[in-house]
Amino acid sequence: MYNYTQYEPEQCEFVEIGALSELPNGARLFVEIDGQPIVVFNIGDELYAIADLCSHDDGPVGDGELDGFEVTCPRHGAIFDVRSGKVLALPAVVDIPAYPVRVIRGETIEIGLPVE
C-alpha cells in the first residue's frame, strides 16, 4: 500500500464527495471512489481522508475510536494517524493511504487521488 500524502495536489485528480455542511466538526463521512472505501474526518475544522481499510486484515477502520488524530481499528486494535495514514500500533505494520482534501468555494469537499 502507498501513503498518498507524498503527492502534491498538482499530481492529483480531485473528486467531489459532498458538502462541508454534511461534515460538521467531529463527524466522519464514508465514501467510495472507484471501488476504494475512504473515510473523511473533520477534526478541529480540518479535514483528513484515509483509506477505510485496515492494512492488517483489510477490514474497515473508519468506525474505530478516535483519540486526537489517532483512529483505532475496531477489530484488532491497530492504530493509524488520520493525517498521514501512518501505522502507529500493531498488529498492522503497513501504512494505509492518506489522501489530500480541499474545500472549494467554502462548501464543496474534494479528495485528491494520484493520477496514474
Contact map, one row per residue, 1 for C-alpha under 8 A:
11100000000000000000000000000000000000000000000000000010000000000000000000000000000000000000011110000000000000000000
11110000000000000000000000000000000000000000000000000000000000000000000000000000000000000000001110000000000000000000
11111100000000000000000000000000000000000000000000000000000000000000000000000000000111000000001111000000000000000000
01111110000000000000000000000000000000000000000000000000000000000000000000000000000000000000000011110000000000001100
00111111000000000000000000000000000000000000000000000000000000000000000000000000000100000000000011110000000000000000
00111111000000000000000000000000000000000000000000000000000000000000000000000000000000000000000000000000000000000000
00011111101100000000000000000000000000000000000000000000000000000000000000000000000000000000000000000000000000000100
00001111111100000000000000000000000000000000000000000000000000000000000000000000000000000000000000000000000000000000
00000011111110000000000000000000000000000000000000000000000000000000000000000000000000000000000000010000000000010000
00000001111110000000000000000000000000000000000000000000000000000000000000000000000000000000000000000000000000000000
00000011111110000000000000000000000000000000000000000000000000000000000000000000000000000000000000000000000000000110
00000011111111000000000000000000000000000000000000000000000000000000000000000000000000000000000000000000000000011110
00000000111111100000000000000000000000000000000000000000000000000000000000000000000000000000000000000000000000011110
00000000000111110000000000000000000000000000000000000000000000000000000000000000000000000000000000000000000001111000
00000000000011111000000000000000000000000000000000000000000000000000000000000000000000000000000000000000000001111000
00000000000001111100000000000000000000000000000000000000000000000000000000000000000000000000000000000000000111100000
00000000000000111110000000000010000000000000000000000000000000000000000000000000000000000000000000000000000111100000
00000000000000011111010000000000000000000000000000000000000000000000000000000000000000000000000000000000000111000000
00000000000000001111111000000000000000000000000000000000000000000000000000000000000000000000000000000000001110000000
00000000000000000111111100000000000000000000000000000000000000000000000000000000000000000000000000000010011110000000
00000000000000000011111100000000000000000000000000000000000000000000000000000000000000000000000000000000001000000000
00000000000000000111111100000000000000000000000000000000000000000000000000000000000000000000000000000000000000000000
00000000000000000011111110111000000000000100000000000000000000000000000000000000000000000000000000000000000000000000
00000000000000000001111111100000000000000100100000000000000000000000000000000000000000000000000000000000000000000000
00000000000000000000001111100000000000000111100000000000000000000000000000000000000000000000000000000000000000000000
00000000000000000000000111110000000000001111000000000000000000000000000000000000000000000000000000000000000000000000
00000000000000000000001111111000000000001110000000000000000000000000000000000000000000000000000000000000000000000000
00000000000000000000001001111100000000111100000000000000000001000000000000000000000000000000000000000000000000000000
00000000000000000000001000111110000000111000000000000000000000000000000000000000000000000000000000000000000000000000
00000000000000000000000000011111000011110000000000000000000001000000000000000000000000000000000000000000000000000000
00000000000000001000000000001111100011100000000000000000000000000000000000000000000000000000000000000000000000000000
00000000000000000000000000000111111111000000000000000000000000000000000000000000000000000000000000000000000000000000
00000000000000000000000000000011111111000000000000000000000000000000000000000000000000000000000000000000000000000000
00000000000000000000000000000001111100000000000000000000000000000000000000000000000000000000000000000000000000000000
00000000000000000000000000000001111110000000000000000000000000000000000000000000000000000000000000000000000000000000
00000000000000000000000000000001111111000000000000100000000000000000000000000000000000000000000000000000000000000000
00000000000000000000000000000111101111100000000000111000000000000000000000000000000000000000000000000000000000000000
00000000000000000000000000000111100111110000000011111000000000000000000000000000000000000000000000000000000000000000
00000000000000000000000000011110000011111000000011110000000001000000000000000000000000000000000000000000000000000000
00000000000000000000000000011100000001111100001111000000000000000000000000000000000000000000000000000000000000000000
00000000000000000000000001111000000000111110011110000000000000000000000000000000010000000000000000000000000000000000
00000000000000000000001111110000000000011111111100000000000000000000000000000000000000000000000000000000000000000000
00000000000000000000000011100000000000001111111100000000000000000001100000000000000000000000000000000000000000000000
00000000000000000000000011000000000000000111110000000000000000000000000000000000000000000000000000000000000000000000
00000000000000000000000110000000000000000111111000000000000000000000000000000000000000000000000000000000000000000000
00000000000000000000000000000000000000001111111100000000000000000000000000000000000000000000000000000000000000000000
00000000000000000000000000000000000000011110111110000000000000000000000000000000000000000000000000001100000000000000
00000000000000000000000000000000000000011110011111000000000000000000000000000000011000000000000001111000000000000000
00000000000000000000000000000000000001111000001111100000000000000000000000000000011000000000000001111000000000100000
00000000000000000000000000000000000001110000000111110000000000000000000000000000011110000000000111100000000000000000
00000000000000000000000000000000000111100000000011111100000000000000000000000000000010000000000111100000000000000000
00000000000000000000000000000000000011100000000001111100001111000000000000000000000000000000000000000000000000000000
00000000000000000000000000000000000011000000000000111110011111000000000000000000000000000000000100000000000000000000
00000000000000000000000000000000000000000000000000111111111110000000000010000100000000000001000100000000000000000000
10000000000000000000000000000000000000000000000000001111111000000000000000000000000000000001111100000000000000000000
00000000000000000000000000000000000000000000000000000111111000000000000000000100000000000011110000000000000000000000
00000000000000000000000000000000000000000000000000000111111000000000000000000000000000000000000000000000000000000000
00000000000000000000000000000000000000000000000000001111111100000000000000000000000000000000000000000000000000000000
00000000000000000000000000000000000000000000000000011111111110000000000000000000000000000000000000000000000000000000
00000000000000000000000000000000000000000000000000011100011111100000000010000000000000000000000000000000000000000000
00000000000000000000000000000000000000000000000000011100001111110000001111000000000000000000000000000000000000000000
00000000000000000000000000010100000000100000000000011000000111110000001010000000000000000000000000000000000000000000
00000000000000000000000000000000000000000000000000000000000111111000000011000000000000000000000000000000000000000000
00000000000000000000000000000000000000000000000000000000000011111100001111000000000000000000000000000000000000000000
00000000000000000000000000000000000000000000000000000000000000111110001111000000000000000000000000000000000000000000
00000000000000000000000000000000000000000000000000000000000000011111111100000000000000000000000000000000000000000000
00000000000000000000000000000000000000000000000000000000000000001111111000000000000000000000000000000000000000000000
00000000000000000000000000000000000000000010000000000000000000000111110000000000000000000000000000000000000000000000
00000000000000000000000000000000000000000010000000000000000000000111111000000000111000000000000000000000000000000000
00000000000000000000000000000000000000000000000000000000000000000111111100000011110000000000000000000000000000000000
00000000000000000000000000000000000000000000000000000000000011011110111110000011110000000000000000000000000000000000
00000000000000000000000000000000000000000000000000000000000010011100011111001111000000000000000000000000000000000000
00000000000000000000000000000000000000000000000000000100000111111000001111111111000000000000000000000000000000000000
00000000000000000000000000000000000000000000000000000000000010111000000111111000000000000000000000000000000000000000
00000000000000000000000000000000000000000000000000000000000000000000000011111000000000000000000000000000000000000000
00000000000000000000000000000000000000000000000000000000000000000000000011111100000000000010000000000000000000000000
00000000000000000000000000000000000000000000000000000000000000000000000111111110000000001110000000000000000000000000
00000000000000000000000000000000000000000000000000000101000000000000000110011111000000111111000000000000000000000000
00000000000000000000000000000000000000000000000000000000000000000000011110001111100000111101000000000000000000000000
00000000000000000000000000000000000000000000000000000000000000000000011110000111110011111000001100000000000000000000
00000000000000000000000000000000000000000000000000000000000000000000111000000011111111110000000000000000000000000000
00000000000000000000000000000000000000001000000111000000000000000000111000000001111111000000000001000000000000000000
00000000000000000000000000000000000000000000000111000000000000000000100000000000111110000000000001000000000000000000
00101000000000000000000000000000000000000000000001000000000000000000000000000000111111000000000011000000000000000000
00100000000000000000000000000000000000000000000001100000000000000000000000000001111111100000001111000000000000000000
00100000000000000000000000000000000000000000000000000000000000000000000000000001110111110000011100000000000000000000
00000000000000000000000000000000000000000000000000000000000000000000000000000111100011111101111100000000000000000000
00000000000000000000000000000000000000000000000000000000000000000000000000000111100001111100000000000000000000000000
00000000000000000000000000000000000000000000000000000000000000000000000000001111000000111111100000000000000000000000
00000000000000000000000000000000000000000000000000000000000000000000000000001110000000111111100000000000000000000000
00000000000000000000000000000000000000000000000000000001000000000000000000011100000000001111100000000000000000000000
00000000000000000000000000000000000000000000000000000111000000000000000000000110000000101111111000000000000000000000
00000000000000000000000000000000000000000000000000000011000000000000000000000000000000101111111000000000000000000000
10000000000000000000000000000000000000000000000000000011000000000000000000000000000001100001111100000000000000000000
11100000000000000000000000000000000000000000000000000010000000000000000000000001000011100001111110000000000000000000
11100000000000000000000000000000000000000000000001101110000000000000000000000001000011100000011111000000000000000000
11111000000000000000000000000000000000000000000001100000000000000000000000000000000110000000001111100000000000000000
00111000000000000000000000000000000000000000000111100000000000000000000000000000011110000000000111110000000000000000
00011000000000000000000000000000000000000000000111100000000000000000000000000000000000000000000011111000000000111000
00011000100000000000000000000000000000000000000110000000000000000000000000000000000000000000000001111100000000111000
00000000000000000000000000000000000000000000001110000000000000000000000000000000000000000000000000111110000011110000
00000000000000000000000000000000000000000000001000000000000000000000000000000000000000000000000000011111000011100000
00000000000000000001000000000000000000000000000000000000000000000000000000000000000000000000000000001111111111000000
00000000000000000000000000000000000000000000000000000000000000000000000000000000000000000000000000000111111111000000
00000000000000000000000000000000000000000000000000000000000000000000000000000000000000000000000000000011111100000000
00000000000000000001000000000000000000000000000000000000000000000000000000000000000000000000000000000011111100000000
00000000000000000011100000000000000000000000000000000000000000000000000000000000000000000000000000000011111110000000
00000000000000011111000000000000000000000000000000000000000000000000000000000000000000000000000000000011111111000000
00000000000000011111000000000000000000000000000000000000000000000000000000000000000000000000000000001111001111100000
00000000000001111100000000000000000000000000000000000000000000000000000000000000000000000000000000001111000111110000
00000000000001111000000000000000000000000000000010000000000000000000000000000000000000000000000000111100000011111000
00000000100111100000000000000000000000000000000000000000000000000000000000000000000000000000000000111000000001111100
00010000000111100000000000000000000000000000000000000000000000000000000000000000000000000000000000110000000000111110
00010010001110000000000000000000000000000000000000000000000000000000000000000000000000000000000000000000000000011111
00000000001110000000000000000000000000000000000000000000000000000000000000000000000000000000000000000000000000001111
00000000000000000000000000000000000000000000000000000000000000000000000000000000000000000000000000000000000000000111
